[in-house]
Amino acid sequence: MKILMHLLLRMKNHKSDKQIQQLTNQLRNVGPIMAKKLIQANINTPKQLREMGAKKAYLHIHGSGGFCGKFHAAYLYALEGAICNCDWRDISQEKKEDFKAFTEVKKYLF
């Protein structure tokens, strides 16, 4: 029984590793840690992320374990860059200010 459980766990981890690799290959600004956070939040494809939008995805990630309890706009920049397929530094200043305000409000609500 222990061997079977071990094999099932290894298969699950392999599948998770494969999903992480796929997301990092498909989404700009998304590395292995962000990909893992997306998967934990049940955001498994670029299409799901695009349909959800950066703010909603950010809240889903926070609800599933978050970013170590930190609310930081940089995570939103990365998500928005992934959605728009651009470098996070190319996001408009207006959008960045909106994300900063969003995370500041969330700091006090959670």
Jmol script that loads the backbone (N, CA, C; Angstrom):
load data "model"
ATOM      1  N   MET A   1       0.817  -1.193   0.000  1.00  0.00           N
ATOM      2  CA  MET A   1       0.000   0.000   0.000  1.00  0.00           C
ATOM      3  C   MET A   1       0.867   1.266   0.000  1.00  0.00           C
ATOM      4  N   LYS A   2       1.964   1.242   0.788  1.00  0.00           N
ATOM      5  CA  LYS A   2       2.855   2.396   0.830  1.00  0.00           C
ATOM      6  C   LYS A   2       3.477   2.661  -0.536  1.00  0.00           C
ATOM      7  N   ILE A   3       3.820   1.593  -1.233  1.00  0.00           N
ATOM      8  CA  ILE A   3       4.431   1.742  -2.556  1.00  0.00           C
ATOM      9  C   ILE A   3       3.437   2.379  -3.523  1.00  0.00           C
ATOM     10  N   LEU A   4       2.199   1.940  -3.474  1.00  0.00           N
ATOM     11  CA  LEU A   4       1.168   2.492  -4.346  1.00  0.00           C
ATOM     12  C   LEU A   4       0.963   3.980  -4.055  1.00  0.00           C
ATOM     13  N   MET A   5       0.882   4.344  -2.790  1.00  0.00           N
ATOM     14  CA  MET A   5       0.716   5.750  -2.410  1.00  0.00           C
ATOM     15  C   MET A   5       1.911   6.580  -2.891  1.00  0.00           C
ATOM     16  N   HIS A   6       3.098   6.027  -2.738  1.00  0.00           N
ATOM     17  CA  HIS A   6       4.308   6.721  -3.184  1.00  0.00           C
ATOM     18  C   HIS A   6       4.268   6.947  -4.698  1.00  0.00           C
ATOM     19  N   LEU A   7       3.875   5.932  -5.437  1.00  0.00           N
ATOM     20  CA  LEU A   7       3.799   6.055  -6.897  1.00  0.00           C
ATOM     21  C   LEU A   7       2.752   7.078  -7.319  1.00  0.00           C
ATOM     22  N   LEU A   8       1.610   7.060  -6.662  1.00  0.00           N
ATOM     23  CA  LEU A   8       0.557   8.027  -6.979  1.00  0.00           C
ATOM     24  C   LEU A   8       1.017   9.456  -6.686  1.00  0.00           C
ATOM     25  N   LEU A   9       1.715   9.647  -5.591  1.00  0.00           N
ATOM     26  CA  LEU A   9       2.234  10.962  -5.240  1.00  0.00           C
ATOM     27  C   LEU A   9       3.267  11.426  -6.263  1.00  0.00           C
ATOM     28  N   ARG A  10       4.136  10.524  -6.682  1.00  0.00           N
ATOM     29  CA  ARG A  10       5.143  10.874  -7.697  1.00  0.00           C
ATOM     30  C   ARG A  10       4.481  11.242  -9.017  1.00  0.00           C
ATOM     31  N   MET A  11       3.420  10.513  -9.394  1.00  0.00           N
ATOM     32  CA  MET A  11       2.696  10.826 -10.631  1.00  0.00           C
ATOM     33  C   MET A  11       2.055  12.203 -10.530  1.00  0.00           C
ATOM     34  N   LYS A  12       1.458  12.498  -9.385  1.00  0.00           N
ATOM     35  CA  LYS A  12       0.827  13.794  -9.185  1.00  0.00           C
ATOM     36  C   LYS A  12       1.872  14.906  -9.258  1.00  0.00           C
ATOM     37  N   ASN A  13       3.006  14.715  -8.595  1.00  0.00           N
ATOM     38  CA  ASN A  13       4.068  15.718  -8.628  1.00  0.00           C
ATOM     39  C   ASN A  13       4.608  15.919 -10.035  1.00  0.00           C
ATOM     40  N   HIS A  14       4.727  14.844 -10.797  1.00  0.00           N
ATOM     41  CA  HIS A  14       5.204  14.940 -12.172  1.00  0.00           C
ATOM     42  C   HIS A  14       4.216  15.753 -13.006  1.00  0.00           C
ATOM     43  N   LYS A  15       2.922  15.483 -12.819  1.00  0.00           N
ATOM     44  CA  LYS A  15       1.906  16.222 -13.552  1.00  0.00           C
ATOM     45  C   LYS A  15       1.972  17.702 -13.178  1.00  0.00           C
ATOM     46  N   SER A  16       2.124  17.982 -11.900  1.00  0.00           N
ATOM     47  CA  SER A  16       2.223  19.356 -11.429  1.00  0.00           C
ATOM     48  C   SER A  16       3.459  20.039 -12.014  1.00  0.00           C
ATOM     49  N   ASP A  17       4.594  19.331 -12.009  1.00  0.00           N
ATOM     50  CA  ASP A  17       5.820  19.884 -12.592  1.00  0.00           C
ATOM     51  C   ASP A  17       5.634  20.199 -14.070  1.00  0.00           C
ATOM     52  N   LYS A  18       4.933  19.329 -14.765  1.00  0.00           N
ATOM     53  CA  LYS A  18       4.676  19.530 -16.189  1.00  0.00           C
ATOM     54  C   LYS A  18       3.783  20.757 -16.397  1.00  0.00           C
ATOM     55  N   GLN A  19       2.756  20.911 -15.561  1.00  0.00           N
ATOM     56  CA  GLN A  19       1.877  22.077 -15.652  1.00  0.00           C
ATOM     57  C   GLN A  19       2.658  23.365 -15.379  1.00  0.00           C
ATOM     58  N   ILE A  20       3.509  23.326 -14.373  1.00  0.00           N
ATOM     59  CA  ILE A  20       4.320  24.491 -14.042  1.00  0.00           C
ATOM     60  C   ILE A  20       5.194  24.877 -15.229  1.00  0.00           C
ATOM     61  N   GLN A  21       5.830  23.898 -15.824  1.00  0.00           N
ATOM     62  CA  GLN A  21       6.692  24.152 -16.984  1.00  0.00           C
ATOM     63  C   GLN A  21       5.893  24.718 -18.152  1.00  0.00           C
ATOM     64  N   GLN A  22       4.694  24.181 -18.376  1.00  0.00           N
ATOM     65  CA  GLN A  22       3.866  24.681 -19.475  1.00  0.00           C
ATOM     66  C   GLN A  22       3.500  26.146 -19.259  1.00  0.00           C
ATOM     67  N   LEU A  23       3.078  26.483 -18.037  1.00  0.00           N
ATOM     68  CA  LEU A  23       2.708  27.870 -17.777  1.00  0.00           C
ATOM     69  C   LEU A  23       3.899  28.814 -17.908  1.00  0.00           C
ATOM     70  N   THR A  24       5.051  28.385 -17.428  1.00  0.00           N
ATOM     71  CA  THR A  24       6.223  29.260 -17.547  1.00  0.00           C
ATOM     72  C   THR A  24       6.622  29.450 -19.004  1.00  0.00           C
ATOM     73  N   ASN A  25       6.382  28.451 -19.826  1.00  0.00           N
ATOM     74  CA  ASN A  25       6.689  28.568 -21.257  1.00  0.00           C
ATOM     75  C   ASN A  25       5.650  29.400 -22.005  1.00  0.00           C
ATOM     76  N   GLN A  26       4.409  29.366 -21.535  1.00  0.00           N
ATOM     77  CA  GLN A  26       3.321  30.022 -22.255  1.00  0.00           C
ATOM     78  C   GLN A  26       3.049  31.451 -21.817  1.00  0.00           C
ATOM     79  N   LEU A  27       3.450  31.797 -20.595  1.00  0.00           N
ATOM     80  CA  LEU A  27       3.106  33.108 -20.057  1.00  0.00           C
ATOM     81  C   LEU A  27       4.358  33.924 -19.743  1.00  0.00           C
ATOM     82  N   ARG A  28       4.420  35.073 -20.324  1.00  0.00           N
ATOM     83  CA  ARG A  28       5.525  35.986 -20.060  1.00  0.00           C
ATOM     84  C   ARG A  28       5.438  36.481 -18.614  1.00  0.00           C
ATOM     85  N   ASN A  29       6.562  36.716 -17.983  1.00  0.00           N
ATOM     86  CA  ASN A  29       6.655  37.207 -16.606  1.00  0.00           C
ATOM     87  C   ASN A  29       6.297  36.177 -15.548  1.00  0.00           C
ATOM     88  N   VAL A  30       5.996  34.950 -15.965  1.00  0.00           N
ATOM     89  CA  VAL A  30       5.591  33.904 -15.018  1.00  0.00           C
ATOM     90  C   VAL A  30       6.715  32.883 -14.904  1.00  0.00           C
ATOM     91  N   GLY A  31       7.289  32.824 -13.715  1.00  0.00           N
ATOM     92  CA  GLY A  31       8.311  31.827 -13.422  1.00  0.00           C
ATOM     93  C   GLY A  31       7.686  30.665 -12.676  1.00  0.00           C
ATOM     94  N   PRO A  32       8.501  29.731 -12.241  1.00  0.00           N
ATOM     95  CA  PRO A  32       7.979  28.530 -11.576  1.00  0.00           C
ATOM     96  C   PRO A  32       7.169  28.812 -10.310  1.00  0.00           C
ATOM     97  N   ILE A  33       7.574  29.793  -9.524  1.00  0.00           N
ATOM     98  CA  ILE A  33       6.835  30.079  -8.285  1.00  0.00           C
ATOM     99  C   ILE A  33       5.459  30.658  -8.601  1.00  0.00           C
ATOM    100  N   MET A  34       5.398  31.622  -9.512  1.00  0.00           N
ATOM    101  CA  MET A  34       4.103  32.199  -9.891  1.00  0.00           C
ATOM    102  C   MET A  34       3.227  31.139 -10.555  1.00  0.00           C
ATOM    103  N   ALA A  35       3.814  30.292 -11.386  1.00  0.00           N
ATOM    104  CA  ALA A  35       3.046  29.226 -12.031  1.00  0.00           C
ATOM    105  C   ALA A  35       2.438  28.291 -10.983  1.00  0.00           C
ATOM    106  N   LYS A  36       3.226  27.943  -9.978  1.00  0.00           N
ATOM    107  CA  LYS A  36       2.723  27.084  -8.905  1.00  0.00           C
ATOM    108  C   LYS A  36       1.573  27.760  -8.166  1.00  0.00           C
ATOM    109  N   LYS A  37       1.696  29.054  -7.918  1.00  0.00           N
ATOM    110  CA  LYS A  37       0.631  29.807  -7.247  1.00  0.00           C
ATOM    111  C   LYS A  37      -0.639  29.817  -8.099  1.00  0.00           C
ATOM    112  N   LEU A  38      -0.468  29.987  -9.409  1.00  0.00           N
ATOM    113  CA  LEU A  38      -1.634  29.956 -10.302  1.00  0.00           C
ATOM    114  C   LEU A  38      -2.330  28.601 -10.250  1.00  0.00           C
ATOM    115  N   ILE A  39      -1.559  27.548 -10.319  1.00  0.00           N
ATOM    116  CA  ILE A  39      -2.124  26.195 -10.286  1.00  0.00           C
ATOM    117  C   ILE A  39      -2.831  25.933  -8.955  1.00  0.00           C
ATOM    118  N   GLN A  40      -2.226  26.361  -7.854  1.00  0.00           N
ATOM    119  CA  GLN A  40      -2.858  26.197  -6.543  1.00  0.00           C
ATOM    120  C   GLN A  40      -4.182  26.946  -6.468  1.00  0.00           C
ATOM    121  N   ALA A  41      -4.293  28.031  -7.222  1.00  0.00           N
ATOM    122  CA  ALA A  41      -5.525  28.817  -7.265  1.00  0.00           C
ATOM    123  C   ALA A  41      -6.488  28.300  -8.333  1.00  0.00           C
ATOM    124  N   ASN A  42      -6.164  27.145  -8.910  1.00  0.00           N
ATOM    125  CA  ASN A  42      -6.976  26.505  -9.945  1.00  0.00           C
ATOM    126  C   ASN A  42      -7.058  27.347 -11.228  1.00  0.00           C
ATOM    127  N   ILE A  43      -5.985  28.045 -11.511  1.00  0.00           N
ATOM    128  CA  ILE A  43      -5.842  28.773 -12.771  1.00  0.00           C
ATOM    129  C   ILE A  43      -4.787  28.007 -13.549  1.00  0.00           C
ATOM    130  N   ASN A  44      -5.238  27.144 -14.443  1.00  0.00           N
ATOM    131  CA  ASN A  44      -4.359  26.154 -15.061  1.00  0.00           C
ATOM    132  C   ASN A  44      -3.940  26.454 -16.497  1.00  0.00           C
ATOM    133  N   THR A  45      -4.552  27.451 -17.103  1.00  0.00           N
ATOM    134  CA  THR A  45      -4.229  27.745 -18.500  1.00  0.00           C
ATOM    135  C   THR A  45      -4.121  29.257 -18.707  1.00  0.00           C
ATOM    136  N   PRO A  46      -3.391  29.669 -19.741  1.00  0.00           N
ATOM    137  CA  PRO A  46      -3.352  31.091 -20.067  1.00  0.00           C
ATOM    138  C   PRO A  46      -4.751  31.650 -20.352  1.00  0.00           C
ATOM    139  N   LYS A  47      -5.590  30.857 -20.977  1.00  0.00           N
ATOM    140  CA  LYS A  47      -6.957  31.295 -21.281  1.00  0.00           C
ATOM    141  C   LYS A  47      -7.721  31.610 -20.000  1.00  0.00           C
ATOM    142  N   GLN A  48      -7.598  30.743 -18.994  1.00  0.00           N
ATOM    143  CA  GLN A  48      -8.276  31.001 -17.725  1.00  0.00           C
ATOM    144  C   GLN A  48      -7.778  32.302 -17.100  1.00  0.00           C
ATOM    145  N   LEU A  49      -6.483  32.527 -17.152  1.00  0.00           N
ATOM    146  CA  LEU A  49      -5.918  33.751 -16.593  1.00  0.00           C
ATOM    147  C   LEU A  49      -6.443  34.968 -17.337  1.00  0.00           C
ATOM    148  N   ARG A  50      -6.459  34.920 -18.655  1.00  0.00           N
ATOM    149  CA  ARG A  50      -6.931  36.055 -19.456  1.00  0.00           C
ATOM    150  C   ARG A  50      -8.402  36.346 -19.187  1.00  0.00           C
ATOM    151  N   GLU A  51      -9.208  35.294 -19.098  1.00  0.00           N
ATOM    152  CA  GLU A  51     -10.635  35.480 -18.842  1.00  0.00           C
ATOM    153  C   GLU A  51     -10.881  36.063 -17.452  1.00  0.00           C
ATOM    154  N   MET A  52     -10.063  35.688 -16.515  1.00  0.00           N
ATOM    155  CA  MET A  52     -10.220  36.129 -15.132  1.00  0.00           C
ATOM    156  C   MET A  52      -9.731  37.563 -14.934  1.00  0.00           C
ATOM    157  N   GLY A  53      -8.639  37.907 -15.567  1.00  0.00           N
ATOM    158  CA  GLY A  53      -8.045  39.220 -15.369  1.00  0.00           C
ATOM    159  C   GLY A  53      -7.086  39.205 -14.185  1.00  0.00           C
ATOM    160  N   ALA A  54      -6.202  40.179 -14.158  1.00  0.00           N
ATOM    161  CA  ALA A  54      -5.132  40.205 -13.161  1.00  0.00           C
ATOM    162  C   ALA A  54      -5.659  40.338 -11.730  1.00  0.00           C
ATOM    163  N   LYS A  55      -6.605  41.261 -11.511  1.00  0.00           N
ATOM    164  CA  LYS A  55      -7.085  41.490 -10.148  1.00  0.00           C
ATOM    165  C   LYS A  55      -7.814  40.276  -9.581  1.00  0.00           C
ATOM    166  N   LYS A  56      -8.683  39.694 -10.370  1.00  0.00           N
ATOM    167  CA  LYS A  56      -9.422  38.520  -9.889  1.00  0.00           C
ATOM    168  C   LYS A  56      -8.476  37.341  -9.668  1.00  0.00           C
ATOM    169  N   ALA A  57      -7.512  37.158 -10.571  1.00  0.00           N
ATOM    170  CA  ALA A  57      -6.531  36.082 -10.400  1.00  0.00           C
ATOM    171  C   ALA A  57      -5.720  36.313  -9.126  1.00  0.00           C
ATOM    172  N   TYR A  58      -5.336  37.551  -8.884  1.00  0.00           N
ATOM    173  CA  TYR A  58      -4.587  37.918  -7.678  1.00  0.00           C
ATOM    174  C   TYR A  58      -5.376  37.529  -6.428  1.00  0.00           C
ATOM    175  N   LEU A  59      -6.672  37.825  -6.428  1.00  0.00           N
ATOM    176  CA  LEU A  59      -7.514  37.485  -5.272  1.00  0.00           C
ATOM    177  C   LEU A  59      -7.670  35.970  -5.118  1.00  0.00           C
ATOM    178  N   HIS A  60      -7.765  35.253  -6.224  1.00  0.00           N
ATOM    179  CA  HIS A  60      -7.835  33.784  -6.162  1.00  0.00           C
ATOM    180  C   HIS A  60      -6.539  33.214  -5.586  1.00  0.00           C
ATOM    181  N   ILE A  61      -5.422  33.763  -6.014  1.00  0.00           N
ATOM    182  CA  ILE A  61      -4.134  33.305  -5.487  1.00  0.00           C
ATOM    183  C   ILE A  61      -4.052  33.591  -3.989  1.00  0.00           C
ATOM    184  N   HIS A  62      -4.471  34.777  -3.611  1.00  0.00           N
ATOM    185  CA  HIS A  62      -4.460  35.115  -2.180  1.00  0.00           C
ATOM    186  C   HIS A  62      -5.347  34.141  -1.394  1.00  0.00           C
ATOM    187  N   GLY A  63      -6.503  33.809  -1.937  1.00  0.00           N
ATOM    188  CA  GLY A  63      -7.428  32.901  -1.265  1.00  0.00           C
ATOM    189  C   GLY A  63      -6.931  31.473  -1.170  1.00  0.00           C
ATOM    190  N   SER A  64      -5.985  31.116  -2.008  1.00  0.00           N
ATOM    191  CA  SER A  64      -5.480  29.735  -1.991  1.00  0.00           C
ATOM    192  C   SER A  64      -4.108  29.626  -1.329  1.00  0.00           C
ATOM    193  N   GLY A  65      -3.737  30.612  -0.569  1.00  0.00           N
ATOM    194  CA  GLY A  65      -2.447  30.558   0.118  1.00  0.00           C
ATOM    195  C   GLY A  65      -1.612  31.797  -0.120  1.00  0.00           C
ATOM    196  N   GLY A  66      -1.921  32.481  -1.178  1.00  0.00           N
ATOM    197  CA  GLY A  66      -1.334  33.771  -1.427  1.00  0.00           C
ATOM    198  C   GLY A  66       0.158  33.845  -1.662  1.00  0.00           C
ATOM    199  N   PHE A  67       0.629  35.029  -1.449  1.00  0.00           N
ATOM    200  CA  PHE A  67       2.031  35.378  -1.650  1.00  0.00           C
ATOM    201  C   PHE A  67       2.679  35.617  -0.292  1.00  0.00           C
ATOM    202  N   CYS A  68       2.648  34.608   0.545  1.00  0.00           N
ATOM    203  CA  CYS A  68       3.242  34.697   1.893  1.00  0.00           C
ATOM    204  C   CYS A  68       2.628  35.836   2.701  1.00  0.00           C
ATOM    205  N   GLY A  69       1.345  36.093   2.479  1.00  0.00           N
ATOM    206  CA  GLY A  69       0.642  37.122   3.235  1.00  0.00           C
ATOM    207  C   GLY A  69       0.935  38.543   2.786  1.00  0.00           C
ATOM    208  N   LYS A  70       1.682  38.696   1.723  1.00  0.00           N
ATOM    209  CA  LYS A  70       2.064  40.032   1.261  1.00  0.00           C
ATOM    210  C   LYS A  70       1.145  40.502   0.137  1.00  0.00           C
ATOM    211  N   PHE A  71       0.763  41.737   0.226  1.00  0.00           N
ATOM    212  CA  PHE A  71       0.026  42.375  -0.860  1.00  0.00           C
ATOM    213  C   PHE A  71       0.986  43.338  -1.521  1.00  0.00           C
ATOM    214  N   HIS A  72       1.369  43.012  -2.721  1.00  0.00           N
ATOM    215  CA  HIS A  72       2.331  43.852  -3.424  1.00  0.00           C
ATOM    216  C   HIS A  72       1.908  43.966  -4.881  1.00  0.00           C
ATOM    217  N   ALA A  73       1.933  45.176  -5.386  1.00  0.00           N
ATOM    218  CA  ALA A  73       1.496  45.429  -6.753  1.00  0.00           C
ATOM    219  C   ALA A  73       2.358  44.717  -7.793  1.00  0.00           C
ATOM    220  N   ALA A  74       3.593  44.394  -7.456  1.00  0.00           N
ATOM    221  CA  ALA A  74       4.476  43.724  -8.423  1.00  0.00           C
ATOM    222  C   ALA A  74       3.875  42.405  -8.910  1.00  0.00           C
ATOM    223  N   TYR A  75       3.142  41.716  -8.050  1.00  0.00           N
ATOM    224  CA  TYR A  75       2.496  40.471  -8.478  1.00  0.00           C
ATOM    225  C   TYR A  75       1.433  40.766  -9.541  1.00  0.00           C
ATOM    226  N   LEU A  76       0.721  41.862  -9.348  1.00  0.00           N
ATOM    227  CA  LEU A  76      -0.278  42.255 -10.350  1.00  0.00           C
ATOM    228  C   LEU A  76       0.382  42.669 -11.656  1.00  0.00           C
ATOM    229  N   TYR A  77       1.520  43.330 -11.569  1.00  0.00           N
ATOM    230  CA  TYR A  77       2.243  43.702 -12.788  1.00  0.00           C
ATOM    231  C   TYR A  77       2.607  42.448 -13.585  1.00  0.00           C
ATOM    232  N   ALA A  78       3.104  41.440 -12.880  1.00  0.00           N
ATOM    233  CA  ALA A  78       3.494  40.196 -13.559  1.00  0.00           C
ATOM    234  C   ALA A  78       2.289  39.532 -14.194  1.00  0.00           C
ATOM    235  N   LEU A  79       1.169  39.486 -13.476  1.00  0.00           N
ATOM    236  CA  LEU A  79      -0.038  38.864 -14.022  1.00  0.00           C
ATOM    237  C   LEU A  79      -0.557  39.643 -15.231  1.00  0.00           C
ATOM    238  N   GLU A  80      -0.584  40.955 -15.133  1.00  0.00           N
ATOM    239  CA  GLU A  80      -1.055  41.780 -16.249  1.00  0.00           C
ATOM    240  C   GLU A  80      -0.127  41.625 -17.464  1.00  0.00           C
ATOM    241  N   GLY A  81       1.164  41.593 -17.209  1.00  0.00           N
ATOM    242  CA  GLY A  81       2.103  41.369 -18.311  1.00  0.00           C
ATOM    243  C   GLY A  81       1.896  40.022 -18.967  1.00  0.00           C
ATOM    244  N   ALA A  82       1.584  39.011 -18.167  1.00  0.00           N
ATOM    245  CA  ALA A  82       1.304  37.678 -18.716  1.00  0.00           C
ATOM    246  C   ALA A  82       0.047  37.715 -19.577  1.00  0.00           C
ATOM    247  N   ILE A  83      -0.964  38.418 -19.113  1.00  0.00           N
ATOM    248  CA  ILE A  83      -2.227  38.514 -19.857  1.00  0.00           C
ATOM    249  C   ILE A  83      -2.024  39.264 -21.173  1.00  0.00           C
ATOM    250  N   CYS A  84      -1.269  40.360 -21.128  1.00  0.00           N
ATOM    251  CA  CYS A  84      -1.056  41.212 -22.315  1.00  0.00           C
ATOM    252  C   CYS A  84       0.130  40.781 -23.168  1.00  0.00           C
ATOM    253  N   ASN A  85       0.857  39.765 -22.700  1.00  0.00           N
ATOM    254  CA  ASN A  85       2.068  39.296 -23.375  1.00  0.00           C
ATOM    255  C   ASN A  85       3.073  40.425 -23.576  1.00  0.00           C
ATOM    256  N   CYS A  86       3.315  41.136 -22.467  1.00  0.00           N
ATOM    257  CA  CYS A  86       4.320  42.201 -22.511  1.00  0.00           C
ATOM    258  C   CYS A  86       5.163  42.138 -21.248  1.00  0.00           C
ATOM    259  N   ASP A  87       6.307  42.758 -21.293  1.00  0.00           N
ATOM    260  CA  ASP A  87       7.146  42.857 -20.112  1.00  0.00           C
ATOM    261  C   ASP A  87       6.408  43.695 -19.072  1.00  0.00           C
ATOM    262  N   TRP A  88       6.496  43.322 -17.821  1.00  0.00           N
ATOM    263  CA  TRP A  88       5.787  44.040 -16.765  1.00  0.00           C
ATOM    264  C   TRP A  88       6.189  45.507 -16.705  1.00  0.00           C
ATOM    265  N   ARG A  89       7.402  45.831 -17.135  1.00  0.00           N
ATOM    266  CA  ARG A  89       7.859  47.227 -17.114  1.00  0.00           C
ATOM    267  C   ARG A  89       7.169  48.081 -18.173  1.00  0.00           C
ATOM    268  N   ASP A  90       6.535  47.431 -19.154  1.00  0.00           N
ATOM    269  CA  ASP A  90       5.851  48.155 -20.221  1.00  0.00           C
ATOM    270  C   ASP A  90       4.388  48.450 -19.908  1.00  0.00           C
ATOM    271  N   ILE A  91       3.916  48.032 -18.760  1.00  0.00           N
ATOM    272  CA  ILE A  91       2.540  48.333 -18.357  1.00  0.00           C
ATOM    273  C   ILE A  91       2.449  49.833 -18.078  1.00  0.00           C
ATOM    274  N   SER A  92       1.351  50.437 -18.492  1.00  0.00           N
ATOM    275  CA  SER A  92       1.212  51.888 -18.345  1.00  0.00           C
ATOM    276  C   SER A  92       1.297  52.309 -16.882  1.00  0.00           C
ATOM    277  N   GLN A  93       1.784  53.523 -16.684  1.00  0.00           N
ATOM    278  CA  GLN A  93       1.891  54.066 -15.327  1.00  0.00           C
ATOM    279  C   GLN A  93       0.512  54.171 -14.680  1.00  0.00           C
ATOM    280  N   GLU A  94      -0.482  54.496 -15.485  1.00  0.00           N
ATOM    281  CA  GLU A  94      -1.862  54.577 -14.971  1.00  0.00           C
ATOM    282  C   GLU A  94      -2.323  53.230 -14.421  1.00  0.00           C
ATOM    283  N   LYS A  95      -2.039  52.169 -15.160  1.00  0.00           N
ATOM    284  CA  LYS A  95      -2.414  50.824 -14.731  1.00  0.00           C
ATOM    285  C   LYS A  95      -1.640  50.441 -13.464  1.00  0.00           C
ATOM    286  N   LYS A  96      -0.358  50.781 -13.420  1.00  0.00           N
ATOM    287  CA  LYS A  96       0.448  50.482 -12.238  1.00  0.00           C
ATOM    288  C   LYS A  96      -0.099  51.206 -11.003  1.00  0.00           C
ATOM    289  N   GLU A  97      -0.499  52.462 -11.169  1.00  0.00           N
ATOM    290  CA  GLU A  97      -1.076  53.208 -10.042  1.00  0.00           C
ATOM    291  C   GLU A  97      -2.378  52.562  -9.574  1.00  0.00           C
ATOM    292  N   ASP A  98      -3.174  52.102 -10.515  1.00  0.00           N
ATOM    293  CA  ASP A  98      -4.415  51.393 -10.175  1.00  0.00           C
ATOM    294  C   ASP A  98      -4.106  50.130  -9.367  1.00  0.00           C
ATOM    295  N   PHE A  99      -3.115  49.377  -9.790  1.00  0.00           N
ATOM    296  CA  PHE A  99      -2.732  48.153  -9.082  1.00  0.00           C
ATOM    297  C   PHE A  99      -2.183  48.467  -7.684  1.00  0.00           C
ATOM    298  N   LYS A 100      -1.414  49.547  -7.572  1.00  0.00           N
ATOM    299  CA  LYS A 100      -0.890  49.940  -6.258  1.00  0.00           C
ATOM    300  C   LYS A 100      -2.034  50.280  -5.302  1.00  0.00           C
ATOM    301  N   ALA A 101      -3.004  51.040  -5.804  1.00  0.00           N
ATOM    302  CA  ALA A 101      -4.152  51.402  -4.972  1.00  0.00           C
ATOM    303  C   ALA A 101      -4.946  50.160  -4.571  1.00  0.00           C
ATOM    304  N   PHE A 102      -5.118  49.252  -5.501  1.00  0.00           N
ATOM    305  CA  PHE A 102      -5.842  48.002  -5.243  1.00  0.00           C
ATOM    306  C   PHE A 102      -5.180  47.214  -4.119  1.00  0.00           C
ATOM    307  N   THR A 103      -3.860  47.069  -4.188  1.00  0.00           N
ATOM    308  CA  THR A 103      -3.172  46.283  -3.161  1.00  0.00           C
ATOM    309  C   THR A 103      -3.156  47.012  -1.821  1.00  0.00           C
ATOM    310  N   GLU A 104      -3.092  48.330  -1.834  1.00  0.00           N
ATOM    311  CA  GLU A 104      -3.130  49.078  -0.575  1.00  0.00           C
ATOM    312  C   GLU A 104      -4.464  48.868   0.141  1.00  0.00           C
ATOM    313  N   VAL A 105      -5.547  48.890  -0.604  1.00  0.00           N
ATOM    314  CA  VAL A 105      -6.872  48.650  -0.007  1.00  0.00           C
ATOM    315  C   VAL A 105      -6.946  47.234   0.548  1.00  0.00           C
ATOM    316  N   LYS A 106      -6.441  46.263  -0.190  1.00  0.00           N
ATOM    317  CA  LYS A 106      -6.512  44.866   0.230  1.00  0.00           C
ATOM    318  C   LYS A 106      -5.698  44.630   1.498  1.00  0.00           C
ATOM    319  N   LYS A 107      -4.630  45.361   1.683  1.00  0.00           N
ATOM    320  CA  LYS A 107      -3.813  45.204   2.901  1.00  0.00           C
ATOM    321  C   LYS A 107      -4.655  45.422   4.152  1.00  0.00           C
ATOM    322  N   TYR A 108      -5.581  46.369   4.053  1.00  0.00           N
ATOM    323  CA  TYR A 108      -6.378  46.719   5.233  1.00  0.00           C
ATOM    324  C   TYR A 108      -7.647  45.888   5.362  1.00  0.00           C
ATOM    325  N   LEU A 109      -8.059  45.253   4.281  1.00  0.00           N
ATOM    326  CA  LEU A 109      -9.268  44.439   4.328  1.00  0.00           C
ATOM    327  C   LEU A 109      -9.010  43.005   4.766  1.00  0.00           C
ATOM    328  N   PHE A 110      -7.777  42.533   4.575  1.00  0.00           N
ATOM    329  CA  PHE A 110      -7.483  41.131   4.901  1.00  0.00           C
ATOM    330  C   PHE A 110      -6.648  41.030   6.140  1.00  0.00           C
TER     331      PHE A 110
END
end "model"
wireframe off; spacefill off
backbone 0.3
color backbone group
